[in-house]
Structures are given as structure tokens and as C-alpha cells.
């Protein structure tokens, strides 16, 4: 659904201002590649915090199950 909405918005932009739409289609992959390392770092930090939370809450889950 998200992809379909993006496609419809891009087509609308292409009708209204085709040079900007063509620039977007060229620059979008480059920007995505530049932001990819930040997404990976954010995912790793999120997973580390989830792991720490799971380790800290494990004793309480054991007591609760008894």
C-alpha cells in the first residue's frame, strides 16, 4: 500500500513538474544509500537496548511465572 501511494504521488509530481520528478527518481537511490549506514546503526542500538532490557527483566519474569 505504501508503494502504491508513493507511485501515485510520483505520477502526480511528474504531471505537475516533470523535471523535479526526474531529479527525484535519480537522487532517491543515492540518498537511500547514504542513509543506509545510519539505519543499520539505529537498528543495532535498538537491538542492544532490547537485549539489555530482556536481561534485566528476566528475573522478574521468572518470579512472576512461579
N, C-alpha and C positions, 0 to 999 in steps of 0.2 A: 504494500500500500504506500509505503514511504517513497519507494522508487517511482511508482506511477505518479504520485503528486509532484515529485521533482521533475519528471519528464514533462508533465503538463505545464509546470511553471517555466521550464526552459523553453518550451514551444511558444508560450505567451511572450517571453522575453525576445525570442527570435523574431516574432511578428512585429513587436514594438521597436526593437532596436537590435538588428541583426549583427552589427559589428561587436557589440558588447557580448552577445550570446556566443559568438565565435571565440572571442578572447576568453570567456569563461570556460569553454569546452577545452581550450588548450591549457589554461593555467590551473584548472581544478586538479588534474593528476599531480602536477608539480607541487602544489600546496599540500595535497594529501600526503605525498611522500616526505615533505619537510616536517609535517606534524606527526608522522608515524612514530618516531622515537619517543616523543612526549606521551603518546597514548600508551606505549609499551611501559614506560617508566611509571605512569599513573596506575596502570593495571597491576604492576609488580608491588607498588606501595600499598595498594588496596588489599592485595592478597596477603602481604606481610601483616597488616593490621588485623585482618580476619583471622590469621593463624595465631597471633598473639592473643586476641580475644578468645578464641577457642581454647587455647592452653590455659588461660586464666579462669575461664568459666567451667572447665572440665570437672574440678572437684565439686562444685555446686550442683552440676548435673548428676554426678554420682550420688550425692546425698539426697537429691530430690527423687531419684529413682528407687531409693530404698524405702 
